[in-house]
Amino acid sequence: MATKVTTKKPLKGNRRSHALNKTKRAQKPNLQKKTIDGEKIITSAREARTFRKEEK
């Protein structure tokens, strides 16, 4: 089982149509499963990019 590293949560707001109707929506973070040092983790795509940079 992969451990969750990131603390990112969905952003919440309203979706607005041209008629100005409001409905609730959520922008979910881009979570990825990665293996680092033989350990599976769940992290955001931006954090995974940072991990790749640190490995070099």
N, C-alpha and C positions, 0 to 999 in steps of 0.2 A: 504494500500500500504506500502510495506517495504521501509525503508530508507537505502540508501547505506552508509556504514560506512567506508569501505576500499577505498584506493586510488590506489590500484594495477591495472596495465594495462597490456595488453599482451606484452610479449617479442617478438621482431621481428628479423628474421634472414633468412638464406638461408637453404634449404633442399638440401643436396648433395647426388647424386647417385654414384654408383661405376664408372660410366662413367664420373663423375665430372660435371654432369648437375646441374645448379643452378635454383631453383625456390623459390619464397618467401614463408615463412611460419610464423605462429604465435603460440607461446605457451601461452595459455590462463590460467589465474589464476583459482584456484579451489574455486569458489564462492559458498557459502551456504546460505540458508535462515534459520535464527535462531530467536527464541523468547526469549528475555531477559527482565525480569521485565515487562512482558505483552506487550512489544513493539517488532514488527517484524523488523529485520534488515537484510541486506545482507552484509556478511563479508567473508573473506577468511577462509579456513579451519584452518590455523595456528592461526589466530586471534581468531577464535571461541574456540580453545583449550585454549588459554590464558584466555578468559572470564570464561571458566569452572574452571580453576585453581584459579581465583580471587574469585569465588563464595564460595569456600571451606574455 
